[in-house]
Amino acid sequence: MPIRTIDLLFEETGLSIEEIAERSKLECDRIEAIVVGRWTPSPDERQRLAAAFGVTIEDISWGHSMAPRVVRYHRFGLRDGF
């Protein structure tokens, strides 16, 4: 089985954040933060999410998906003459 990201698992399964929250017993806000790369999940959160999707922890890529440039833009705005 190929390694996939959390956002790809949502896309492939058609499950909603609310459904995964119910299955994993995690808050929707936390799951959303993990999906967009604002939060690195703990080992327990990784286990819960993998189980909620019916895959193993090793089947999911847990790296950050948000580029540092995007984070800076959202925090400080785009500089003039960029």
N, C-alpha and C positions, 0 to 999 in steps of 0.2 A: 504494500500500500504506500503510495507517495506521501511525503510529508506536506501538510497544508497549514495555512495560517487560519486563525480563528475566523476572520472575516470570510475566507473562502468556504469554511465549513458552514457558516450561516447561509451563504449563497447556495451551496450544493444541497443542503438539507431542507431549506425553506423554513427552518424554525425561526421563531421570533426571540428577541431578547427576553421577553416575559416567560416564554416556554422554557428556555434554558435556565433562567433564574429560578423557576419553580423546580426544575429537575436538579439543579446544582445547589440550591439553598443559598445562593449568593444574591446580593442586591443588584437590581437592574443597572444602577449608576456605575457600580464597580465593573460589571461585565462590559458596558459600553466603553468605559475608560480603557479596559484591556484591549477591546477590539480596535480602537483607534490609536493605540500605542501610548496613551498617557499614563498607564499604570502597568508595571511589571508584576504579573501574578506570583503569589507565594507558591511553594510546593503544594500546599493544601488546596489552594484555588485552582492550580493546574490539574490536580487529580479530580476535583469536582467537575471542572469544565470538560475534561476528556471523557469522564463517565457520562456526563449529560449528553454528549454527542455520540456516545457508544464507540469511542476509539481509545487508544492508549495515549499516555503522555508523550511517548516517542513519535506518535503519528502527527503531532502538532509542532509547528515552528513557533517558538515563544519569543523570538527576537523582536526588537522594536521595529515598527513599520512606518513611523513618522520621521521624516528627515529633519535634522536639526535646523535647517534653514526655515522650514515650515513653522517649527516651534518659535523661532525668533520672530518671524513675521507676525504670528498671532499674539505674541507678547508685546512687541514694540512697534509694529507697523513697518512698512517698507520705506527705506531711506530714499530721499530725493537723489536723483541721478544714479540710481542703482543699476 
